[in-house]
Structure formats: structure tokens, C-alpha cells
């Protein structure tokens, strides 16, 4: 599965600023001339399932007072999978939880939509460090061999 930005939010507050910032980051960074695929989810369970289906992806998650305990639990579960990363999207109500979220494993924190460009740079940096093929199946490995005719898919 391809690298994705998984955006988990209920309010749609972050979707447009992040998309615009990603477009600008892609235009300014010639090493990643396209934008990552964006999968929008509305719940923590959907976000975790999407992340499980796209190893190495990054999750940007809206943190509210209601979902804060669930987000911390999700961060702790994701912490055991080093290829995935989480950016916490805060608001005034949850700003005090920044230290807790960082301690739980968030690699980035955005307090306002004005910080979307910083999130986009972090997303692109994570994307560039993620192998192009998320898996390491025999087919993926054999396609990289200097003698492809003897690989799994060859003759």
C-alpha cells in the first residue's frame, strides 16, 4: 500500500489548510514533486485501521477533550511501530495536553491551522524517509535485484 497522510477529524477544520500546505511543500521540494495520498477518517478506530493498512504512513489527528484519552492510547500502541508517525492537531481546549501528547509519542504538534505549513514539511520529510515499497515481500525484493529474470516473478 502507498504512503498516505491519514487525517482523522470530525470538524473539517484542518483538511483544507493541510491540503494547501502540502501542495506548496510539493512545489517547493523537487525531491517529492507530488502530494501524498490523503485518507480522511472520522474516528480513532477508522484511523487506526487505515494506518494498519498503510504501513509507514503518517496520521494527523484532531485532539479534543472528548477523544484525548483515546488518542493517548492510540499513540502508545503506535509507538511500538517505529515507521508510523502521528501529528496532533490541537485547539484552545486541548493546548494544555501538548506535553502529554509528546510524551506519548506525537512527532509533531499543531496548535492552529496557521501551523499547517510546518506539519506539511514534517509530512514530506517522513514521506521521503519511508521506503517506496511499504512491504518487503519477495516480489518487492526480487524487483530490485540486478538479475530480475531469476527473481520470484521471472522465469
C-alpha positions in Angstrom: 0.0 0.0 0.0 1.2 3.5 -0.8 2.3 6.1 1.7 -0.7 8.1 3.0 -1.5 11.0 5.1 -4.3 9.8 7.3 -6.3 12.7 8.5 -8.6 12.0 11.4 -11.0 14.8 12.3 -14.7 15.4 12.7 -14.8 19.1 12.1 -13.1 19.5 8.7 -11.1 22.4 10.3 -7.7 21.0 9.2 -8.4 19.4 5.8 -8.1 22.5 3.6 -5.1 24.1 5.3 -3.2 20.8 5.3 -4.0 20.2 1.6 -2.9 23.7 0.7 0.3 23.4 2.7 1.1 20.0 1.2 0.6 21.5 -2.3 3.0 24.3 -1.5 5.5 22.0 0.1 5.4 19.7 -3.0 6.0 22.7 -5.3 9.0 23.8 -3.2 10.6 20.4 -2.8 11.6 18.9 -6.1 12.5 15.6 -4.4 8.8 14.9 -3.7 7.1 16.5 -6.7 3.7 15.1 -5.9 1.4 15.1 -2.8 0.9 12.0 -0.7 -2.4 10.3 -0.9 -4.8 11.6 1.7 -7.3 9.4 3.5 -9.8 11.1 5.7 -11.3 9.3 8.7 -13.8 10.4 11.3 -13.0 8.1 14.3 -10.0 6.7 16.1 -10.8 3.2 15.1 -11.0 4.1 11.4 -7.7 6.0 11.7 -6.0 3.0 13.3 -7.4 0.7 10.7 -6.2 3.0 7.9 -2.8 3.2 9.5 -2.6 -0.6 9.8 -3.4 -0.8 6.0 -0.7 1.7 5.0 2.5 0.9 6.9 4.9 3.8 7.2 2.2 6.4 6.8 1.6 9.4 8.9 -1.5 10.2 10.9 -2.7 13.7 11.6 -5.3 13.6 14.3 -7.6 16.2 15.7 -7.4 16.1 19.5 -10.5 17.1 21.5 -11.3 16.9 25.2 -13.6 14.0 24.4 -11.1 11.9 22.4 -7.9 12.8 24.4 -7.7 9.5 26.3 -8.3 7.5 23.1 -5.6 9.5 21.3 -3.1 8.9 24.0 -3.9 5.1 23.9 -3.5 5.1 20.1 -0.2 6.9 20.4 1.1 4.3 22.9 0.0 1.5 20.5 1.6 3.2 17.5 4.8 3.8 19.5 5.7 0.1 19.0 5.7 0.6 15.3 8.5 3.0 14.5 7.7 3.5 10.8 4.4 5.3 11.6 4.2 8.8 13.0 1.5 11.0 14.5 0.9 14.7 14.3 -1.5 16.0 17.0 -3.9 18.8 15.8 -4.9 20.8 18.9 -7.2 23.7 19.7 -7.5 26.1 22.6 -9.4 23.4 24.7 -6.6 20.8 24.3 -3.5 23.1 24.2 -2.5 22.1 27.8 -2.2 18.4 26.7 0.8 19.2 24.4 3.4 17.7 26.8 1.3 14.6 27.4 0.9 14.0 23.7 4.6 14.5 23.0 5.4 12.1 25.9 3.0 9.5 24.4 4.8 9.7 21.1 3.4 12.5 18.8 6.2 13.6 16.5 4.5 17.0 15.8 2.0 19.3 17.4 -0.1 22.0 15.6 -2.0 24.4 17.8 -3.6 26.4 15.0 -4.3 26.0 11.3 -1.6 28.6 10.7 0.9 25.9 11.6 -0.2 23.7 8.7 3.0 24.5 6.6 5.2 23.2 9.4 3.0 20.0 9.5 3.4 19.7 5.7 7.2 19.9 6.0 7.1 17.2 8.6 4.8 15.0 6.5 7.1 15.4 3.4 10.2 14.6 5.5 8.6 11.5 6.9 7.4 10.6 3.3 11.0 10.9 2.0 12.3 8.6 4.7 9.7 5.9 4.0 10.7 3.3 1.6 8.8 3.5 -1.7 7.5 -0.1 -1.3 6.0 -0.3 2.2 6.3 -4.0 2.3 9.3 -6.3 1.8 7.7 -9.2 0.1 9.7 -11.5 -2.2 8.2 -9.7 -5.2 9.4 -6.3 -4.0 12.8 -7.6 -3.2 13.3 -9.5 -6.4 12.3 -6.5 -8.5 15.4 -4.7 -7.0 17.8 -7.5 -7.9 20.3 -6.9 -10.7 19.1 -10.2 -12.4 15.3 -9.9 -12.4 14.9 -12.9 -14.7 15.8 -15.1 -11.7 13.5 -13.4 -9.2 10.2 -14.7 -7.9 8.2 -13.2 -10.8 10.7 -14.0 -13.5 11.4 -17.2 -15.4 
